Amino acid sequence: MKKRTVSLLLAIVMLMAVLPMNTMAAKKLEDVIFRDSRGNEVVIPGGADSCAVRVVEFNHGTPWTNDPLDTDPAEILGAPDRGNYSNGKGISLGAGGTIVLDFNYFITDGEGMDIYVFEVGNDVEATKVEVSADLVNWIYVGDADGAISGVDINGKVAEGAKFKYVRLTDLKTYARGSYPGADIDAVAIMHARVPASGSTWANTELEKADLLGLIPDCLEDADLTKPITRAEFAAVSVKTYEAIEGVKAKNPSGNNPFKDTVDMEVLKAYELGITTGTGDGTTFSPNDLLNREQAATMLTRVYKKTSMNGWTIAKDGEYTLEYTKPSPFSDDAKISGWAKDSVYFMAANKIIQGSEGKFMPKATTSAEQAAGYAQATREQAILIAIRMVENLK
């Protein structure tokens, strides 16, 4: 998962030596320069890959054009190919019309403009620009003033936020004539983040986790099909806390109790009460692979921290989890005493469940250890965090 933040000025300097100035982005899948008939110029990082790939919804305004070359919303997809008004197709929004677009990549904030709207025609017509992660909650990020216009989302969205959709609404700058409303050739994003990916079966949920902010920095560019370590899951647990609370976890303020790690996310988890470490509490064993009862315990503490007023790890015995305990697992005797309440709480809320009557809390033999028994992969751990947020938020 690489973040691609490209300064327009830097990209122009780099590309002028290798690309002709009239190169059309629709013909390239690499960074290209696009120039319209008015002399406006913009570099599109990734070319067509960074432009809209799907029309989610289109509602034309009134009045609308009768020209069939400008009534197909699919013409907005891909890179811009209309250097002037007469050499291609586009979509006329009509007066007050709206269109919702989907992208392959996440829209993120970066240096300079983040979204470019390529509006064509003899009249310069403005559109309202909004972004969304879920097609439900929309955030207004500015107006595209017409022609090639950029919008900077900085200061209008939460730091680190990612979005998948753009909605354009014509502002009725020109609501008459043969082509009322903005005429859009393409929409491109300038600072894209590739969604998290792992096993094919997990990718849809991983994209959801990415949008929810559940994937920590330590798992960017990581192979998500591999087992997750204790330090990595501590970071996932902190992200889960932040997603439920709606606030960022504070940086550690106290002394580091662990002699085997200085990982900031581990220390945040410690200060939140998500973990107390291993052994006598002076170690964390950050590179040890996580087992299922540890995962259940950490996430249960996230729940306590976010839902039980005044809860701390030191006062844990004063608080009781309210749930209907499911039937005991057949391997109940293998579940550590300190983890049992958390294990059954997670199972009761369908967050971490067993298989064929077993919970498989931890490996207890060398053969089980060698086989990876009771371990969770990174993608499985992230999907557990999604269920935690969705079921208990």
C-alpha positions as CSV (number, residue, x, y, z in Angstrom):
1,M,0.0,0.0,0.0
2,K,2.1,2.9,-1.3
3,K,1.1,6.5,-0.9
4,R,1.6,8.4,-4.1
5,T,1.9,12.1,-3.4
6,V,3.0,14.0,-6.4
7,S,3.7,17.7,-6.6
8,L,2.3,19.1,-9.8
9,L,5.3,21.4,-10.3
10,L,7.8,18.5,-9.7
11,A,5.9,16.2,-12.0
12,I,5.8,18.8,-14.8
13,V,9.6,19.2,-14.6
14,M,10.2,15.5,-14.7
15,L,7.8,14.8,-17.5
16,M,8.5,17.6,-19.9
17,A,11.6,15.9,-21.1
18,V,9.9,12.7,-22.0
19,L,6.3,13.5,-23.0
20,P,5.0,15.8,-25.8
21,M,3.0,18.7,-24.5
22,N,-0.1,17.6,-26.4
23,T,-0.1,14.0,-25.0
24,M,-3.7,12.9,-24.2
25,A,-4.0,11.1,-20.8
26,A,-6.5,8.6,-22.3
27,K,-3.6,7.1,-24.3
28,K,-1.3,6.5,-21.3
29,L,-1.4,4.6,-18.0
30,E,1.6,6.6,-16.7
31,D,2.0,10.1,-15.4
32,V,1.0,12.4,-18.3
33,I,0.5,16.1,-19.0
34,F,-2.9,17.2,-20.3
35,R,-3.4,20.6,-21.9
36,D,-6.8,21.9,-23.0
37,S,-7.7,24.4,-25.7
38,R,-7.6,27.3,-23.3
39,G,-3.9,26.6,-22.5
40,N,-4.6,25.1,-19.1
41,E,-2.2,22.3,-18.2
42,V,-2.1,19.6,-15.5
43,V,-0.2,16.5,-14.7
44,I,-2.3,13.4,-13.9
45,P,-0.2,11.0,-11.8
46,G,-1.0,7.5,-13.1
47,G,-3.0,8.8,-16.1
48,A,-6.2,7.0,-16.6
49,D,-5.6,4.9,-13.5
50,S,-6.2,8.0,-11.3
51,C,-9.5,8.9,-13.0
52,A,-13.0,7.9,-12.3
53,V,-13.8,4.2,-13.3
54,R,-17.5,3.9,-12.5
55,V,-20.6,6.1,-12.5
56,V,-22.5,5.3,-9.3
57,E,-25.4,7.6,-9.9
58,F,-26.4,10.3,-12.4
59,N,-29.3,12.8,-12.2
60,H,-29.3,15.4,-14.9
61,G,-30.6,18.8,-14.2
62,T,-33.3,20.9,-15.9
63,P,-32.9,22.2,-18.5
64,W,-30.6,19.6,-20.1
65,T,-29.0,19.2,-23.5
66,N,-30.5,17.3,-26.4
67,D,-27.1,16.6,-28.0
68,P,-26.6,12.8,-27.8
69,L,-22.8,13.3,-27.6
70,D,-23.2,14.8,-24.2
71,T,-25.9,12.7,-22.5
72,D,-24.0,9.4,-21.7
73,P,-22.6,9.7,-18.2
74,A,-20.1,6.9,-19.0
75,E,-18.2,9.5,-21.1
76,I,-16.9,11.0,-17.9
77,L,-14.9,7.9,-17.1
78,G,-11.1,7.5,-17.8
79,A,-8.6,10.3,-18.6
80,P,-9.6,13.6,-20.2
81,D,-9.5,13.4,-24.0
82,R,-11.1,16.7,-25.0
83,G,-8.6,19.4,-25.5
84,N,-11.4,21.5,-26.9
85,Y,-15.2,21.3,-27.0
86,S,-15.6,19.7,-30.5
87,N,-13.2,16.7,-30.5
88,G,-15.0,14.1,-28.4
89,K,-17.8,13.2,-26.0
90,G,-18.5,14.2,-22.4
91,I,-21.5,14.5,-20.1
92,S,-23.6,17.6,-19.7
93,L,-24.9,17.8,-16.1
94,G,-27.7,20.1,-16.9
95,A,-28.7,22.9,-14.6
96,G,-28.3,21.6,-11.1
97,G,-27.5,18.1,-12.2
98,T,-25.4,15.7,-10.1
99,I,-23.1,12.8,-10.8
100,V,-21.4,10.4,-8.3
101,L,-18.1,8.8,-9.3
102,D,-16.1,5.8,-8.0
103,F,-12.3,5.4,-8.2
104,N,-9.8,2.5,-8.1
105,Y,-7.8,4.3,-5.5
106,F,-8.5,6.2,-2.3
107,I,-8.6,9.9,-2.4
108,T,-6.2,11.4,0.1
109,D,-4.8,14.8,1.0
110,G,-1.4,15.8,-0.4
111,E,0.6,18.8,-1.4
112,G,-1.4,21.2,-3.6
113,M,-4.7,20.2,-5.3
114,D,-6.2,16.8,-4.6
115,I,-9.0,16.6,-7.2
116,Y,-9.2,18.0,-10.7
117,V,-12.4,18.5,-12.6
118,F,-12.0,18.8,-16.4
119,E,-14.8,20.9,-17.6
120,V,-15.1,21.7,-21.3
121,G,-17.1,23.9,-23.6
122,N,-17.4,27.5,-24.6
123,D,-18.8,28.5,-21.2
124,V,-16.9,28.1,-18.0
125,E,-19.3,26.5,-15.5
126,A,-18.7,25.7,-11.8
127,T,-19.5,22.6,-9.8
128,K,-19.8,21.8,-6.1
129,V,-17.4,19.0,-5.1
130,E,-18.0,16.6,-2.3
131,V,-16.2,13.4,-1.2
132,S,-17.4,10.3,0.7
133,A,-16.1,7.0,2.0
134,D,-19.4,5.2,2.1
135,L,-21.9,7.0,-0.2
136,V,-23.9,8.1,2.9
137,N,-21.8,10.8,4.6
138,W,-20.7,13.5,2.3
139,I,-18.2,16.3,2.9
140,Y,-18.1,19.5,0.9
141,V,-14.5,20.3,-0.1
142,G,-14.9,23.2,-2.4
143,D,-16.1,24.4,-5.8
144,A,-14.4,23.6,-9.2
145,D,-14.7,26.9,-11.0
146,G,-14.8,25.5,-14.5
147,A,-12.4,24.6,-17.3
148,I,-9.5,22.7,-15.5
149,S,-10.1,23.4,-11.9
150,G,-8.5,21.9,-8.8
151,V,-9.9,21.4,-5.3
152,D,-7.7,21.1,-2.2
153,I,-9.3,19.0,0.6
154,N,-6.7,20.1,3.2
155,G,-8.4,21.5,6.3
156,K,-11.8,20.2,5.2
157,V,-11.4,16.6,6.1
158,A,-9.9,14.7,9.0
159,E,-6.2,14.2,9.0
160,G,-5.3,10.9,7.3
161,A,-8.9,10.4,6.0
162,K,-9.5,8.4,2.8
163,F,-12.4,8.6,0.4
164,K,-13.6,6.5,-2.5
165,Y,-16.3,8.7,-4.1
166,V,-16.7,12.1,-5.6
167,R,-20.0,13.9,-6.1
168,L,-20.3,16.8,-8.5
169,T,-23.3,19.2,-8.5
170,D,-23.7,21.8,-11.2
171,L,-24.0,25.3,-9.6
172,K,-26.2,26.7,-12.4
173,T,-23.5,29.1,-13.6
174,Y,-25.0,28.9,-17.1
175,A,-28.5,27.3,-17.1
176,R,-29.5,28.1,-20.6
177,G,-28.6,27.5,-24.2
178,S,-27.9,24.2,-26.0
179,Y,-25.6,22.9,-23.2
180,P,-26.9,24.1,-19.9
181,G,-24.9,23.1,-16.8
182,A,-21.3,22.0,-16.6
183,D,-20.0,19.8,-19.3
184,I,-17.5,17.3,-17.7
185,D,-14.8,15.4,-19.6
186,A,-13.1,13.7,-16.7
187,V,-12.3,13.8,-13.0
188,A,-8.9,12.9,-11.7
189,I,-7.4,12.4,-8.2
190,M,-3.9,13.7,-7.6
191,H,-2.8,12.0,-4.4
192,A,-4.0,8.4,-4.4
193,R,-3.5,5.5,-2.0
194,V,-3.8,2.0,-3.2
195,P,-6.3,0.1,-1.1
196,A,-5.1,-2.7,1.2
197,S,-5.2,-6.1,-0.4
198,G,-4.5,-9.7,0.7
199,S,-6.3,-12.9,-0.2
200,T,-9.0,-12.5,-2.9
201,W,-11.7,-13.5,-0.4
202,A,-10.7,-10.7,2.0
203,N,-10.1,-7.8,-0.3
204,T,-13.6,-6.3,-0.1
205,E,-13.5,-6.3,3.7
206,L,-9.9,-5.0,3.7
207,E,-11.0,-2.0,1.7
208,K,-13.7,-1.4,4.2
209,A,-11.1,-1.6,7.0
210,D,-8.8,0.8,5.2
211,L,-11.7,3.3,5.0
212,L,-12.5,2.8,8.6
213,G,-8.8,3.6,9.5
214,L,-8.2,0.1,11.0
215,I,-5.0,-0.6,9.1
216,P,-1.9,0.7,11.0
217,D,1.2,2.1,9.4
218,C,3.2,-1.0,10.3
219,L,1.0,-3.1,8.0
220,E,1.3,-0.8,5.0
221,D,3.1,-2.7,2.2
222,A,3.0,-5.9,4.4
223,D,1.9,-9.3,3.2
224,L,-1.4,-9.5,4.9
225,T,-1.7,-13.2,4.4
226,K,1.1,-13.8,6.9
227,P,0.6,-14.4,10.7
228,I,0.3,-11.2,12.8
229,T,2.7,-10.4,15.6
230,R,1.7,-9.1,19.0
231,A,3.1,-5.7,18.2
232,E,1.2,-5.5,15.0
233,F,-2.0,-6.5,16.7
234,A,-1.4,-4.0,19.4
235,A,-1.4,-1.4,16.6
236,V,-4.6,-2.8,15.2
237,S,-6.2,-2.6,18.6
238,V,-5.2,1.1,19.0
239,K,-6.8,1.8,15.6
240,T,-9.9,-0.1,16.7
241,Y,-10.1,2.1,19.8
242,E,-9.7,5.2,17.7
243,A,-12.4,4.1,15.3
244,I,-14.9,3.5,18.1
245,E,-14.0,6.6,20.1
246,G,-13.6,8.9,17.1
247,V,-10.4,10.4,18.5
248,K,-6.7,9.7,18.1
249,A,-4.9,7.8,20.9
250,K,-2.5,10.1,22.8
251,N,1.2,9.6,22.5
252,P,2.7,7.8,25.5
253,S,3.5,10.1,28.3
254,G,4.9,7.8,31.0
255,N,7.9,5.6,31.3
256,N,8.3,2.6,29.1
257,P,7.6,-0.6,31.2
258,F,9.0,-2.9,28.5
259,K,12.6,-3.8,28.1
260,D,12.2,-5.4,24.7
261,T,10.4,-2.7,22.7
262,V,10.1,1.0,22.1
263,D,7.3,0.7,19.6
264,M,5.0,3.7,19.9
265,E,1.8,1.8,19.1
266,V,2.6,-0.8,21.7
267,L,3.2,1.9,24.3
268,K,-0.1,3.6,23.3
269,A,-1.9,0.3,23.8
270,Y,-0.2,-0.1,27.2
271,E,-1.4,3.4,28.3
272,L,-4.9,2.7,27.2
273,G,-4.9,-0.5,29.2
274,I,-5.2,-2.8,26.1
275,T,-2.1,-4.8,27.1
276,T,0.0,-5.4,30.2
277,G,2.8,-7.3,28.5
278,T,4.0,-10.8,29.0
279,G,5.6,-12.7,31.9
280,D,6.2,-10.4,34.8
281,G,5.1,-7.4,32.8
282,T,8.5,-6.1,31.9
283,T,8.5,-7.6,28.4
284,F,6.0,-7.4,25.6
285,S,7.4,-10.1,23.2
286,P,6.6,-7.9,20.2
287,N,7.7,-10.3,17.6
288,D,5.9,-13.3,19.0
289,L,3.0,-14.4,16.9
290,L,-0.4,-13.6,18.3
291,N,-2.7,-16.3,19.5
292,R,-6.5,-16.2,19.6
293,E,-7.0,-15.8,23.4
294,Q,-4.6,-12.8,23.3
295,A,-6.6,-11.3,20.5
296,A,-9.8,-11.8,22.4
297,T,-8.3,-10.2,25.6
298,M,-6.9,-7.1,23.8
299,L,-10.1,-6.4,22.0
300,T,-12.2,-6.9,25.1
301,R,-10.1,-4.3,26.8
302,V,-10.7,-2.0,23.9
303,Y,-14.4,-2.5,24.5
304,K,-14.1,-1.8,28.2
305,K,-12.0,1.3,27.6
306,T,-14.6,2.8,25.2
307,S,-17.8,1.8,26.9
308,M,-17.2,1.5,30.7
309,N,-16.8,4.9,32.2
310,G,-13.8,5.1,34.5
311,W,-12.4,1.7,33.6
312,T,-8.7,1.1,33.9
313,I,-6.7,-2.0,33.8
314,A,-5.9,-1.5,37.5
315,K,-9.7,-1.4,38.3
316,D,-10.6,-4.2,35.9
317,G,-12.0,-6.4,38.7
318,E,-14.5,-3.8,39.6
319,Y,-16.3,-4.0,36.2
320,T,-18.5,-6.8,34.9
321,L,-19.1,-7.6,31.2
322,E,-22.8,-8.1,30.5
323,Y,-23.5,-10.9,28.0
324,T,-25.1,-14.2,27.6
325,K,-22.4,-16.8,27.9
326,P,-22.5,-19.3,25.1
327,S,-22.1,-23.1,25.7
328,P,-18.5,-23.9,26.8
329,F,-16.1,-24.8,24.0
330,S,-14.9,-28.4,24.0
331,D,-11.3,-27.1,24.6
332,D,-12.4,-24.8,27.4
333,A,-9.8,-26.3,29.7
334,K,-7.0,-25.0,27.4
335,I,-8.2,-21.4,27.6
336,S,-6.1,-19.4,30.2
337,G,-8.0,-18.3,33.2
338,W,-7.2,-14.6,32.6
339,A,-8.6,-14.9,29.1
340,K,-11.8,-16.9,29.6
341,D,-14.2,-14.0,30.2
342,S,-12.8,-12.2,27.1
343,V,-13.0,-15.3,25.0
344,Y,-16.7,-15.9,25.7
345,F,-17.5,-12.2,25.5
346,M,-16.0,-12.1,22.0
347,A,-17.8,-15.3,21.0
348,A,-21.2,-14.1,22.4
349,N,-20.9,-11.0,20.2
350,K,-19.8,-12.9,17.1
351,I,-16.4,-11.2,16.9
352,I,-14.1,-14.1,17.5
353,Q,-15.8,-17.5,17.2
354,G,-14.7,-21.0,17.3
355,S,-14.9,-23.9,14.8
356,E,-16.5,-27.3,15.3
357,G,-17.1,-26.5,19.0
358,K,-13.5,-25.5,19.7
359,F,-12.1,-22.0,20.3
360,M,-8.4,-23.0,19.7
361,P,-7.0,-20.4,22.2
362,K,-3.3,-21.2,21.9
363,A,-0.8,-23.7,20.8
364,T,0.0,-26.1,23.7
365,T,2.3,-28.6,21.9
366,S,5.3,-28.3,19.7
367,A,3.3,-29.9,16.9
368,E,0.6,-27.3,17.2
369,Q,3.2,-24.5,17.2
370,A,4.8,-25.9,14.1
371,A,1.4,-26.1,12.4
372,G,0.5,-22.5,13.3
373,Y,-2.3,-23.7,15.5
374,A,-4.4,-20.8,17.0
375,Q,-2.6,-18.1,15.0
376,A,-4.3,-15.4,13.1
377,T,-3.1,-13.9,9.8
378,R,-2.9,-10.1,9.5
379,E,-5.9,-10.0,7.3
380,Q,-8.0,-12.2,9.7
381,A,-7.0,-9.9,12.5
382,I,-8.1,-6.8,10.6
383,L,-11.4,-8.4,9.7
384,I,-11.9,-9.2,13.4
385,A,-11.4,-5.5,14.1
386,I,-14.1,-4.6,11.6
387,R,-16.5,-6.9,13.4
388,M,-15.5,-5.3,16.7
389,V,-16.3,-1.8,15.3
390,E,-19.5,-2.8,13.6
391,N,-20.9,-5.0,16.4
392,L,-19.9,-3.1,19.5
393,K,-19.5,0.6,18.5
